[in-house]
Amino acid sequence: MEALGMRDEMGDKSAIAAQNSLQLIAFSIGEQTYGVEITTVREIRAWNGATPLPNTREFVRGVINLRGTIVPIFDLRARFGDGQTSPTKNHVVVVMSVGDKWVGILVDAVSDILTVSRDDIHNVPEGNSIDTELLNGIVTHESRMVGLIDLHAVVSGAKMDA
Amino acid sequence: MSDLDDFKATYFDECSELLTALEEEFAAIEAGERDSDRLNAVFRAIHSIKGGAGAFGFSALVGFAHAYETLLDYVRDGRIELTDDVVVLCIRANDIVADHVKAAQTGEALPADYGIDEKTRFDALARGESIADDDDNGEGPDEFDIDFTPVMVNLDAIHASGEAAVDDAFDMAPMQIESGHWEIKFTPHRALYARANDPLLLFRELAALGQMHVRAVLQEIPPLSDFEPFAVYCSWEITMVSPDLTEAMIREVFEFVEGDCDISVAQVGAAAIGQAEDTVAPAPVAKAVVAAPSEPDDLLALADDEVAGLLDFAPEPAAPAPTPAAAVQDTFEEAPGLSFAELAETIKPAAPVIKAAPIPMAKPTALAAAPVAEGEEGGSRSNGVQSIRVDLDKVDRVVNMVGELVITQSMLTQQMDETLRARYTELVRGLEVLAQTTRGLQDSVMAIRAQPVKSVFSRMPRLVRELATKTGKKIKLETIGENTEIDKTVIEQLSDPLTHMIRNSADHGIETPEKRLARGKPDTGTIRLSAEQAGGNILIIVEDDGAGINRERVLQVARDKGVVAPDVNPTEEQIDQLIFAPGFSTAEALSDISGRGVGMDVVLSNIKKIGGSVHVRSWTGKGTRMTLRLPLTLAVLDVMLVKVGDSPYVVPLSSIVETIQCSRASFERVPSGGQVLQVRGEYVQVIDLAKRFDMVTETDPENRFVVLCEAEGSHKVALIVDDIIGQQQVVIKSLEENFERVDGIAGGTILGDGNVALIVDVQGLKTAIVHKNAA
């Protein structure tokens, strides 16, 4: 149930990986798969509740105590406008660093570690503004479509409009 | 380069401490404590500043400090009387030194003639008094630290007769020491002088270590035609006798000048040293010896024939010859381990003889390390509090970890239910001890960060002096409670606000002497700066007996600037608070004191940043009082844990006035539909935290609680919460570190169960409501 020591495991692989490739942690929200660059991930932990933060948008689930530091948790499903996740003990928080801040993203499950080529990253098709706003690109992995999360965009605009 | 920068940073740190010490010393001296300890401390401080300045090449600072130091030296010697005028001059000199240090630190250039008037006065004082000294023949009770008898140097003779003559002429009275002694050869390089070091001071330091004899080696001095003014021709041979002197102690004296001189230290006849101790002179006999050479003439008579001969053809000594009588006496009393025969030899008027009195040294480290003289050893070592300089980050880390420990400990305690308690009594006892130890540890760690406010207060007298000069007003500063301790971080943030507040008092509050007299007040205005502890807070009060806030004018300016709408009529108290509005200045003309574009709004924002509040009260014609309320520490907060909806919140205990059960509180409706609470005839704004924070509450309204809080400026606000859980200490955690500021929330904390509780920002809640209403 505790954090998976994934970064150490990945050390060798990343050395092998060509400069042109990208390693992702893939996680799922419903049927959809999303990914973030593995280097931004600090730890993965089980959902254990969070203290709600008043006056913030629906996708801010609150704050948790990460070894003495207060870390905000963002509900990715809610961020995509699909309503809040009803988390169970099986839901997972992926703690990542964005700039100099640490944030947690609540997802349904972590599914895989993927190595993809940078050349395979496609632009997000125009259309749905939420997609273009929150995704950096789309990559195909074994015929699955993986949306690359733009973390900066996900955590912005968290406060309620005055 | 970075090493040098580190050294520089350390030097400036030290300077600021030394300058603070100077302020303190002079405060005492001004108050009449004119003893030599104070003067010595002042001298040491100035000398340390000068020494470092020399090393870094701050020549203006060195120049000024040197002149000042000379003056202080004369004062210490009693050559210049420490009159009130001199004290005033010295205080001014401290300010100038501080300016020089600041200029050196910031790289700003001061005018080339900065402090020249004072320097001229030092020189005049020094000259004037030393002439007078000739007349009274040094009968003052205090004599010089270092006595020397001038010797005429006949350069022609040296060069005519060669080295043999030189030896005869100058090696006149060696210490005839049978027992063990140290021989030191000291040849300064040019760089030593360039770095503002002075051999005399080094000898003084050595003299503190024991009996010494210094002989100048002058062979190198060339004929006048070849004389190069900046070259170094003089070196010294020093003989030292002291029972417990070590090479390390001698080396330490020269530590500062290492590399800028050639120095050799050798011990001669080590085995005999122990014996010398047995031959310490009994006091009465010593006096008999002392009695003889009371006049310079007698001294001459005592000298060897050759010496007499040499001096004979020198009609007048080049410099005034001080009587070594007192010094000789000191020599006897202070220098253990010498027989009189030896001592008698050392007082011969030969090359400079330095008395062995324990002179407090320029370098505090040397003072601490060197056992001055036998009987005094214990005393000088136990003097003062030992301290180390620690990076604040390291302390912060410890504070944080102790905070975690406190939380873990309380978590463990909470996990102990009744069955566990009954079963594991040993464990329970262990946890109790752990709780006690943790609490003790926490207090101790907090105490490390606590500092007396003195360090900030002591900068203020100078500010007030400057302000008085600039405004032409007479202002006196009184400080009270300067030993009150606050967290270091709070203290650091205090300097700017205090400076602004005092500036404000001096510029706007205190009237000119004429006006004051016309109003029947003493012509000197008083600014009182005080600190006191009040519960979990520190109150810092800046109070003046000036004109008070000109409310009409303040309101006028506020209306002109659109801070207050034309149809609003604020109360007197509200008008007073207007001086904290951003960009607000009522100075009629922009003086260079206030009105620099930074005003009291800076005070407010700085104080708010550290979790404090500012309140101002004014009495027309009588004065103004500004009160800063500051948290004792930034790291730990005493709080009340409450429940709103399902979530825990904490309210700082310092802002809570009382708690009331809702069923017992008397609420009233106001036309807007809102509620107010009536408490002892006062109507208080009500904020339902559940509504305010969008929480769902299922608690019966009757069972909820009112937490009556006091916000800024003693305005009260009633918070409605679902339940009150209890009081505890928490460690404040920043929300902004990983998120952003949330309205109405001052931060977070971690509870015993590992969950996060949010800290309610009482003032923020109140302000936010006002904004909402205004919109």
Contacts between the chains, C-beta under 8 A, distances in Angstrom:
chain1	res1	chain2	res2	distance
A	49	B	755	7.5
A	50	B	756	7.6
A	51	B	647	5.7
A	51	B	648	7.2
A	51	B	748	7.7
A	51	B	755	6.0
A	51	B	756	4.2
A	51	B	757	6.7
A	51	B	758	6.6
A	52	B	645	7.9
A	52	B	647	5.6
A	52	B	695	7.4
A	53	B	739	7.7
A	53	B	742	5.8
A	53	B	745	7.4
A	53	B	758	7.2
A	54	B	692	7.2
A	54	B	693	3.4
A	54	B	694	5.9
A	54	B	695	7.3
A	54	B	742	6.8
A	54	B	744	6.6
A	54	B	745	6.9
A	54	B	758	7.6
A	55	B	693	7.1
A	55	B	694	7.2
A	55	B	742	5.9
A	55	B	743	5.4
A	55	B	744	6.7
A	56	B	742	6.6
A	62	B	756	7.7
A	63	B	735	7.1
A	63	B	739	7.1
A	63	B	748	6.1
A	63	B	756	4.8
A	63	B	758	7.8
A	64	B	756	6.4
A	65	B	750	4.7
A	65	B	754	5.5
A	65	B	755	6.6
A	65	B	756	5.1
A	68	B	400	7.2
A	68	B	403	7.7
A	68	B	404	5.2
A	68	B	407	7.9
A	68	B	733	7.4
A	68	B	750	6.6
A	69	B	733	7.0
A	69	B	737	6.8
A	69	B	738	6.8
A	70	B	733	4.8
A	70	B	734	7.2
A	70	B	735	5.9
A	70	B	737	7.0
A	70	B	738	6.4
A	70	B	739	7.5
A	70	B	748	4.5
A	70	B	750	7.6
A	70	B	756	5.7
A	71	B	738	5.2
A	72	B	738	6.0
A	72	B	739	4.3
A	101	B	737	7.2
A	101	B	738	4.5
A	101	B	739	7.3
A	102	B	738	5.0
A	103	B	738	6.3
A	103	B	739	7.8
A	158	B	739	7.2
A	158	B	740	6.8
A	159	B	740	6.6
A	159	B	742	7.1
